Amino acid sequence: MQVNWEKIKPALWGAVGGGIVLAIIGFAWGGWVTG
């Protein structure tokens, strides 16, 4: 099976970046706590 990384990489980085930004916003403004 051939994986087309040229198309997958941008989506993967977008998902990773989006998740990080969402986490930062959640902790900063949402008042999320760990534990």
Residue pairs with C-beta under 8 A, 6 or more apart in sequence:
26 32
